[in-house]
Each structure stands twice: as structure tokens, then as C-alpha cells.
Amino acid sequence: MTGEMVISIAERGVYITLLVSLPLMLIALVVGLLVSIFQATTQIQEQTLAFVPKIIAVLVALIFFGPWMLTQLVTYAADIFSNLVRYIG
């Protein structure tokens, strides 16, 4: 296993991590922005109001995007294991 291969695996790992976390982060960002706008317009300054809608939205997004996220992670893990078997064995 060469240094370039290790760097390539690490680079793809970072890419997969960003790709898998992006939908949930975007959902949390949009919901947080909408709740903040709602709080600013109604002048409700309750701190816990911002967390409950974000938690619910992220859980719904996790149910919706979960299979895709799992497929991406399993595919990446299978690629790593197949490359290790090829270069070690």
C-alpha cells in the first residue's frame, strides 16, 4: 500500500463524511433560520423554542435520508475492505 493510496482513502473518507452529513446540516440550518425569523418577528425570546423544531426536523430528515446515508457508508467501507484484501493478501 503506497502513500498515495492512503491519502486517497483518507480524502474519500472526508468527502463521504461531508456528503453524508450535508442533508441533515442543511435541514437544521433552514429550520433554525426559520425559527429565528419567527422569534424576531414575534419577539418571543424563549431559548428552548429553537431546539425542538430542529430536533424534530433532523429526526424526520434522518428517517428520509437514512437509507441513502447508510448505502454511502457501506459502499465506502466495502471499497476499503476490498482494497485492503487486494494489497495485503
N, CA, C and O atoms as CSV, one atom per row, in Angstrom:
chain,resi,resn,atom,element,x,y,z
A,1,MET,N,N,0.849,-1.168,0.000
A,1,MET,CA,C,0.000,0.000,0.000
A,1,MET,C,C,0.897,1.234,0.000
A,1,MET,O,O,1.763,1.386,0.862
A,2,THR,N,N,0.685,2.088,-0.952
A,2,THR,CA,C,1.527,3.263,-1.105
A,2,THR,C,C,0.948,4.452,-0.337
A,2,THR,O,O,-0.187,4.420,0.137
A,3,GLY,N,N,1.755,5.484,-0.233
A,3,GLY,CA,C,1.316,6.696,0.442
A,3,GLY,C,C,0.180,7.386,-0.285
A,3,GLY,O,O,-0.718,7.959,0.333
A,4,GLU,N,N,0.231,7.324,-1.619
A,4,GLU,CA,C,-0.844,7.940,-2.400
A,4,GLU,C,C,-2.181,7.252,-2.149
A,4,GLU,O,O,-3.228,7.898,-2.122
A,5,MET,N,N,-2.133,5.936,-1.966
A,5,MET,CA,C,-3.367,5.198,-1.720
A,5,MET,C,C,-3.954,5.556,-0.357
A,5,MET,O,O,-5.169,5.697,-0.221
A,6,VAL,N,N,-3.104,5.701,0.641
A,6,VAL,CA,C,-3.577,6.073,1.976
A,6,VAL,C,C,-4.185,7.467,1.942
A,6,VAL,O,O,-5.238,7.695,2.537
A,7,ILE,N,N,-3.547,8.387,1.263
A,7,ILE,CA,C,-4.078,9.746,1.145
A,7,ILE,C,C,-5.390,9.736,0.368
A,7,ILE,O,O,-6.313,10.476,0.708
A,8,SER,N,N,-5.486,8.915,-0.663
A,8,SER,CA,C,-6.721,8.817,-1.438
A,8,SER,C,C,-7.867,8.269,-0.590
A,8,SER,O,O,-8.992,8.761,-0.675
A,9,ILE,N,N,-7.587,7.259,0.221
A,9,ILE,CA,C,-8.615,6.693,1.095
A,9,ILE,C,C,-9.060,7.729,2.123
A,9,ILE,O,O,-10.255,7.867,2.385
A,10,ALA,N,N,-8.112,8.457,2.706
A,10,ALA,CA,C,-8.460,9.486,3.689
A,10,ALA,C,C,-9.250,10.620,3.040
A,10,ALA,O,O,-10.205,11.132,3.623
A,11,GLU,N,N,-8.848,11.008,1.838
A,11,GLU,CA,C,-9.556,12.072,1.124
A,11,GLU,C,C,-10.992,11.655,0.813
A,11,GLU,O,O,-11.923,12.442,0.978
A,12,ARG,N,N,-11.160,10.431,0.368
A,12,ARG,CA,C,-12.516,9.943,0.081
A,12,ARG,C,C,-13.332,9.813,1.361
A,12,ARG,O,O,-14.544,10.030,1.346
A,13,GLY,N,N,-12.682,9.461,2.471
A,13,GLY,CA,C,-13.370,9.384,3.755
A,13,GLY,C,C,-13.901,10.736,4.202
A,13,GLY,O,O,-15.024,10.831,4.697
A,14,VAL,N,N,-13.108,11.771,4.033
A,14,VAL,CA,C,-13.562,13.125,4.370
A,14,VAL,C,C,-14.697,13.539,3.447
A,14,VAL,O,O,-15.668,14.150,3.895
A,15,TYR,N,N,-14.587,13.213,2.164
A,15,TYR,CA,C,-15.639,13.551,1.204
A,15,TYR,C,C,-16.951,12.842,1.554
A,15,TYR,O,O,-18.016,13.458,1.522
A,16,ILE,N,N,-16.876,11.561,1.886
A,16,ILE,CA,C,-18.075,10.807,2.240
A,16,ILE,C,C,-18.687,11.365,3.525
A,16,ILE,O,O,-19.909,11.457,3.639
A,17,THR,N,N,-17.849,11.734,4.488
A,17,THR,CA,C,-18.356,12.318,5.733
A,17,THR,C,C,-19.113,13.606,5.461
A,17,THR,O,O,-20.202,13.809,5.999
A,18,LEU,N,N,-18.553,14.476,4.636
A,18,LEU,CA,C,-19.239,15.722,4.292
A,18,LEU,C,C,-20.513,15.458,3.502
A,18,LEU,O,O,-21.534,16.104,3.735
A,19,LEU,N,N,-20.460,14.526,2.584
A,19,LEU,CA,C,-21.613,14.216,1.758
A,19,LEU,C,C,-22.761,13.646,2.586
A,19,LEU,O,O,-23.922,13.992,2.366
A,20,VAL,N,N,-22.438,12.774,3.535
A,20,VAL,CA,C,-23.473,12.138,4.349
A,20,VAL,C,C,-24.068,13.123,5.359
A,20,VAL,O,O,-25.263,13.065,5.646
A,21,SER,N,N,-23.249,14.018,5.895
A,21,SER,CA,C,-23.758,14.945,6.908
A,21,SER,C,C,-24.440,16.170,6.305
A,21,SER,O,O,-25.150,16.883,7.014
A,22,LEU,N,N,-24.243,16.426,5.032
A,22,LEU,CA,C,-24.780,17.638,4.400
A,22,LEU,C,C,-26.302,17.754,4.461
A,22,LEU,O,O,-26.786,18.828,4.818
A,23,PRO,N,N,-27.087,16.731,4.139
A,23,PRO,CA,C,-28.547,16.914,4.190
A,23,PRO,C,C,-29.066,17.274,5.575
A,23,PRO,O,O,-29.927,18.144,5.704
A,24,LEU,N,N,-28.554,16.618,6.609
A,24,LEU,CA,C,-29.022,16.902,7.960
A,24,LEU,C,C,-28.601,18.295,8.414
A,24,LEU,O,O,-29.362,18.991,9.087
A,25,MET,N,N,-27.403,18.693,8.049
A,25,MET,CA,C,-26.936,20.027,8.427
A,25,MET,C,C,-27.738,21.113,7.716
A,25,MET,O,O,-28.065,22.138,8.315
A,26,LEU,N,N,-28.054,20.894,6.449
A,26,LEU,CA,C,-28.854,21.879,5.724
A,26,LEU,C,C,-30.263,21.993,6.287
A,26,LEU,O,O,-30.804,23.093,6.398
A,27,ILE,N,N,-30.857,20.857,6.642
A,27,ILE,CA,C,-32.195,20.879,7.249
A,27,ILE,C,C,-32.154,21.643,8.566
A,27,ILE,O,O,-33.020,22.480,8.818
A,28,ALA,N,N,-31.167,21.369,9.404
A,28,ALA,CA,C,-31.054,22.060,10.689
A,28,ALA,C,C,-30.817,23.556,10.484
A,28,ALA,O,O,-31.338,24.377,11.239
A,29,LEU,N,N,-30.033,23.908,9.469
A,29,LEU,CA,C,-29.771,25.316,9.183
A,29,LEU,C,C,-31.032,26.043,8.751
A,29,LEU,O,O,-31.318,27.138,9.235
A,30,VAL,N,N,-31.785,25.443,7.846
A,30,VAL,CA,C,-33.004,26.084,7.332
A,30,VAL,C,C,-34.048,26.213,8.432
A,30,VAL,O,O,-34.669,27.266,8.574
A,31,VAL,N,N,-34.248,25.159,9.209
A,31,VAL,CA,C,-35.238,25.213,10.280
A,31,VAL,C,C,-34.808,26.218,11.353
A,31,VAL,O,O,-35.644,26.961,11.868
A,32,GLY,N,N,-33.543,26.248,11.689
A,32,GLY,CA,C,-33.051,27.217,12.661
A,32,GLY,C,C,-33.231,28.643,12.187
A,32,GLY,O,O,-33.583,29.524,12.972
A,33,LEU,N,N,-32.988,28.877,10.899
A,33,LEU,CA,C,-33.181,30.214,10.340
A,33,LEU,C,C,-34.654,30.610,10.377
A,33,LEU,O,O,-34.984,31.742,10.728
A,34,LEU,N,N,-35.531,29.691,10.019
A,34,LEU,CA,C,-36.967,29.992,10.042
A,34,LEU,C,C,-37.463,30.261,11.464
A,34,LEU,O,O,-38.266,31.170,11.678
A,35,VAL,N,N,-36.995,29.482,12.427
A,35,VAL,CA,C,-37.392,29.702,13.819
A,35,VAL,C,C,-36.846,31.037,14.315
A,35,VAL,O,O,-37.529,31.747,15.053
A,36,SER,N,N,-35.630,31.385,13.921
A,36,SER,CA,C,-35.057,32.664,14.336
A,36,SER,C,C,-35.830,33.840,13.753
A,36,SER,O,O,-36.060,34.839,14.434
A,37,ILE,N,N,-36.226,33.720,12.503
A,37,ILE,CA,C,-37.043,34.774,11.895
A,37,ILE,C,C,-38.387,34.876,12.612
A,37,ILE,O,O,-38.872,35.976,12.876
A,38,PHE,N,N,-38.986,33.731,12.926
A,38,PHE,CA,C,-40.249,33.731,13.667
A,38,PHE,C,C,-40.085,34.379,15.038
A,38,PHE,O,O,-40.938,35.161,15.460
A,39,GLN,N,N,-38.997,34.061,15.732
A,39,GLN,CA,C,-38.755,34.651,17.048
A,39,GLN,C,C,-38.523,36.155,16.946
A,39,GLN,O,O,-38.967,36.911,17.811
A,40,ALA,N,N,-37.838,36.589,15.909
A,40,ALA,CA,C,-37.563,38.016,15.768
A,40,ALA,C,C,-38.835,38.793,15.439
A,40,ALA,O,O,-39.022,39.910,15.920
A,41,THR,N,N,-39.701,38.211,14.626
A,41,THR,CA,C,-40.920,38.940,14.249
A,41,THR,C,C,-41.943,38.953,15.379
A,41,THR,O,O,-42.678,39.930,15.523
A,42,THR,N,N,-42.008,37.903,16.176
A,42,THR,CA,C,-42.988,37.862,17.262
A,42,THR,C,C,-42.403,38.322,18.590
A,42,THR,O,O,-43.137,38.440,19.571
A,43,GLN,N,N,-41.132,38.577,18.645
A,43,GLN,CA,C,-40.400,38.988,19.846
A,43,GLN,C,C,-40.522,37.969,20.976
A,43,GLN,O,O,-40.515,38.333,22.152
A,44,ILE,N,N,-40.632,36.706,20.616
A,44,ILE,CA,C,-40.586,35.624,21.605
A,44,ILE,C,C,-39.117,35.232,21.750
A,44,ILE,O,O,-38.484,34.817,20.779
A,45,GLN,N,N,-38.586,35.361,22.941
A,45,GLN,CA,C,-37.164,35.087,23.155
A,45,GLN,C,C,-36.937,33.831,23.995
A,45,GLN,O,O,-36.013,33.786,24.807
A,46,GLU,N,N,-37.756,32.834,23.806
A,46,GLU,CA,C,-37.605,31.568,24.522
A,46,GLU,C,C,-36.466,30.769,23.894
A,46,GLU,O,O,-36.475,30.508,22.692
A,47,GLN,N,N,-35.492,30.386,24.704
A,47,GLN,CA,C,-34.308,29.695,24.188
A,47,GLN,C,C,-34.617,28.280,23.717
A,47,GLN,O,O,-34.025,27.806,22.748
A,48,THR,N,N,-35.539,27.605,24.395
A,48,THR,CA,C,-35.819,26.216,24.036
A,48,THR,C,C,-36.663,26.110,22.771
A,48,THR,O,O,-36.750,25.032,22.182
A,49,LEU,N,N,-37.279,27.195,22.346
A,49,LEU,CA,C,-38.107,27.161,21.140
A,49,LEU,C,C,-37.285,26.833,19.897
A,49,LEU,O,O,-37.805,26.239,18.952
A,50,ALA,N,N,-36.038,27.203,19.888
A,50,ALA,CA,C,-35.204,26.957,18.712
A,50,ALA,C,C,-34.794,25.493,18.588
A,50,ALA,O,O,-34.555,25.020,17.478
A,51,PHE,N,N,-34.709,24.771,19.693
A,51,PHE,CA,C,-34.179,23.414,19.648
A,51,PHE,C,C,-35.203,22.362,19.248
A,51,PHE,O,O,-34.880,21.444,18.495
A,52,VAL,N,N,-36.415,22.479,19.732
A,52,VAL,CA,C,-37.420,21.437,19.487
A,52,VAL,C,C,-37.738,21.274,18.003
A,52,VAL,O,O,-37.740,20.141,17.520
A,53,PRO,N,N,-38.008,22.351,17.247
A,53,PRO,CA,C,-38.267,22.157,15.807
A,53,PRO,C,C,-37.059,21.601,15.053
A,53,PRO,O,O,-37.218,20.810,14.123
A,54,LYS,N,N,-35.847,22.015,15.452
A,54,LYS,CA,C,-34.651,21.483,14.789
A,54,LYS,C,C,-34.490,19.997,15.050
A,54,LYS,O,O,-34.160,19.239,14.138
A,55,ILE,N,N,-34.716,19.574,16.274
A,55,ILE,CA,C,-34.590,18.154,16.609
A,55,ILE,C,C,-35.612,17.333,15.829
A,55,ILE,O,O,-35.286,16.278,15.284
A,56,ILE,N,N,-36.838,17.818,15.781
A,56,ILE,CA,C,-37.878,17.098,15.042
A,56,ILE,C,C,-37.552,17.047,13.553
A,56,ILE,O,O,-37.702,16.002,12.921
A,57,ALA,N,N,-37.107,18.168,12.989
A,57,ALA,CA,C,-36.781,18.214,11.555
A,57,ALA,C,C,-35.610,17.298,11.222
A,57,ALA,O,O,-35.626,16.624,10.192
A,58,VAL,N,N,-34.602,17.266,12.077
A,58,VAL,CA,C,-33.446,16.396,11.821
A,58,VAL,C,C,-33.841,14.928,11.949
A,58,VAL,O,O,-33.351,14.097,11.186
A,59,LEU,N,N,-34.708,14.594,12.889
A,59,LEU,CA,C,-35.166,13.207,13.003
A,59,LEU,C,C,-35.972,12.783,11.780
A,59,LEU,O,O,-35.811,11.666,11.289
A,60,VAL,N,N,-36.837,13.665,11.286
A,60,VAL,CA,C,-37.600,13.353,10.071
A,60,VAL,C,C,-36.653,13.219,8.874
A,60,VAL,O,O,-36.817,12.322,8.048
A,61,ALA,N,N,-35.670,14.107,8.784
A,61,ALA,CA,C,-34.700,14.023,7.695
A,61,ALA,C,C,-33.857,12.757,7.804
A,61,ALA,O,O,-33.487,12.166,6.790
A,62,LEU,N,N,-33.558,12.345,9.017
A,62,LEU,CA,C,-32.799,11.116,9.215
A,62,LEU,C,C,-33.591,9.898,8.755
A,62,LEU,O,O,-33.028,8.961,8.187
A,63,ILE,N,N,-34.892,9.915,9.000
A,63,ILE,CA,C,-35.742,8.825,8.509
A,63,ILE,C,C,-35.780,8.828,6.984
A,63,ILE,O,O,-35.753,7.771,6.352
A,64,PHE,N,N,-35.843,10.027,6.395
A,64,PHE,CA,C,-35.930,10.139,4.948
A,64,PHE,C,C,-34.592,9.850,4.267
A,64,PHE,O,O,-34.551,9.117,3.279
A,65,PHE,N,N,-33.499,10.415,4.782
A,65,PHE,CA,C,-32.177,10.262,4.158
A,65,PHE,C,C,-31.367,9.096,4.722
A,65,PHE,O,O,-30.296,8.789,4.198
A,66,GLY,N,N,-31.850,8.445,5.771
A,66,GLY,CA,C,-31.097,7.374,6.417
A,66,GLY,C,C,-30.661,6.248,5.500
A,66,GLY,O,O,-29.490,5.868,5.524
A,67,PRO,N,N,-31.566,5.695,4.687
A,67,PRO,CA,C,-31.129,4.606,3.798
A,67,PRO,C,C,-30.040,5.032,2.810
A,67,PRO,O,O,-29.110,4.273,2.536
A,68,TRP,N,N,-30.162,6.241,2.283
A,68,TRP,CA,C,-29.136,6.731,1.355
A,68,TRP,C,C,-27.803,6.913,2.075
A,68,TRP,O,O,-26.751,6.557,1.543
A,69,MET,N,N,-27.850,7.468,3.285
A,69,MET,CA,C,-26.632,7.674,4.062
A,69,MET,C,C,-25.959,6.338,4.379
A,69,MET,O,O,-24.741,6.203,4.267
A,70,LEU,N,N,-26.765,5.358,4.774
A,70,LEU,CA,C,-26.227,4.040,5.095
A,70,LEU,C,C,-25.617,3.372,3.866
A,70,LEU,O,O,-24.578,2.719,3.961
A,71,THR,N,N,-26.262,3.535,2.719
A,71,THR,CA,C,-25.721,2.975,1.475
A,71,THR,C,C,-24.366,3.579,1.140
A,71,THR,O,O,-23.445,2.865,0.745
A,72,GLN,N,N,-24.241,4.900,1.298
A,72,GLN,CA,C,-22.964,5.556,1.018
A,72,GLN,C,C,-21.866,5.039,1.943
A,72,GLN,O,O,-20.755,4.757,1.495
A,73,LEU,N,N,-22.174,4.915,3.222
A,73,LEU,CA,C,-21.174,4.458,4.189
A,73,LEU,C,C,-20.790,2.995,3.972
A,73,LEU,O,O,-19.616,2.641,4.076
A,74,VAL,N,N,-21.767,2.151,3.675
A,74,VAL,CA,C,-21.473,0.734,3.447
A,74,VAL,C,C,-20.659,0.551,2.170
A,74,VAL,O,O,-19.748,-0.276,2.125
A,75,THR,N,N,-20.983,1.313,1.143
A,75,THR,CA,C,-20.216,1.238,-0.102
A,75,THR,C,C,-18.768,1.656,0.126
A,75,THR,O,O,-17.850,1.016,-0.387
A,76,TYR,N,N,-18.558,2.720,0.889
A,76,TYR,CA,C,-17.204,3.176,1.198
A,76,TYR,C,C,-16.441,2.126,2.008
A,76,TYR,O,O,-15.271,1.857,1.733
A,77,ALA,N,N,-17.104,1.533,3.006
A,77,ALA,CA,C,-16.452,0.510,3.815
A,77,ALA,C,C,-16.105,-0.717,2.976
A,77,ALA,O,O,-15.032,-1.298,3.137
A,78,ALA,N,N,-17.006,-1.110,2.086
A,78,ALA,CA,C,-16.733,-2.260,1.219
A,78,ALA,C,C,-15.559,-1.974,0.290
A,78,ALA,O,O,-14.743,-2.860,0.034
A,79,ASP,N,N,-15.467,-0.755,-0.214
A,79,ASP,CA,C,-14.320,-0.387,-1.061
A,79,ASP,C,C,-13.014,-0.463,-0.284
A,79,ASP,O,O,-12.006,-0.949,-0.797
A,80,ILE,N,N,-13.034,0.016,0.950
A,80,ILE,CA,C,-11.819,-0.036,1.761
A,80,ILE,C,C,-11.406,-1.480,2.012
A,80,ILE,O,O,-10.238,-1.833,1.852
A,81,PHE,N,N,-12.366,-2.315,2.405
A,81,PHE,CA,C,-12.033,-3.714,2.693
A,81,PHE,C,C,-11.573,-4.458,1.444
A,81,PHE,O,O,-10.658,-5.278,1.526
A,82,SER,N,N,-12.176,-4.198,0.305
A,82,SER,CA,C,-11.728,-4.879,-0.921
A,82,SER,C,C,-10.333,-4.418,-1.324
A,82,SER,O,O,-9.541,-5.222,-1.816
A,83,ASN,N,N,-10.021,-3.153,-1.127
A,83,ASN,CA,C,-8.669,-2.675,-1.432
A,83,ASN,C,C,-7.648,-3.244,-0.464
A,83,ASN,O,O,-6.532,-3.565,-0.872
A,84,LEU,N,N,-8.001,-3.377,0.808
A,84,LEU,CA,C,-7.065,-3.950,1.774
A,84,LEU,C,C,-6.783,-5.403,1.462
A,84,LEU,O,O,-5.635,-5.836,1.560
A,85,VAL,N,N,-7.789,-6.165,1.090
A,85,VAL,CA,C,-7.589,-7.573,0.761
A,85,VAL,C,C,-6.709,-7.699,-0.488
A,85,VAL,O,O,-5.874,-8.599,-0.579
A,86,ARG,N,N,-6.903,-6.798,-1.437
A,86,ARG,CA,C,-6.129,-6.853,-2.667
A,86,ARG,C,C,-4.657,-6.548,-2.419
A,86,ARG,O,O,-3.792,-7.185,-3.021
A,87,TYR,N,N,-4.347,-5.575,-1.533
A,87,TYR,CA,C,-2.966,-5.171,-1.330
A,87,TYR,C,C,-2.250,-5.927,-0.221
A,87,TYR,O,O,-1.023,-6.024,-0.230
A,88,ILE,N,N,-3.005,-6.464,0.733
A,88,ILE,CA,C,-2.363,-7.226,1.808
A,88,ILE,C,C,-2.208,-8.687,1.408
A,88,ILE,O,O,-1.153,-9.292,1.599
A,89,GLY,N,N,-3.279,-9.239,0.849
A,89,GLY,CA,C,-3.275,-10.669,0.523
A,89,GLY,C,C,-2.768,-10.883,-0.823
A,89,GLY,O,O,-2.688,-12.023,-1.279
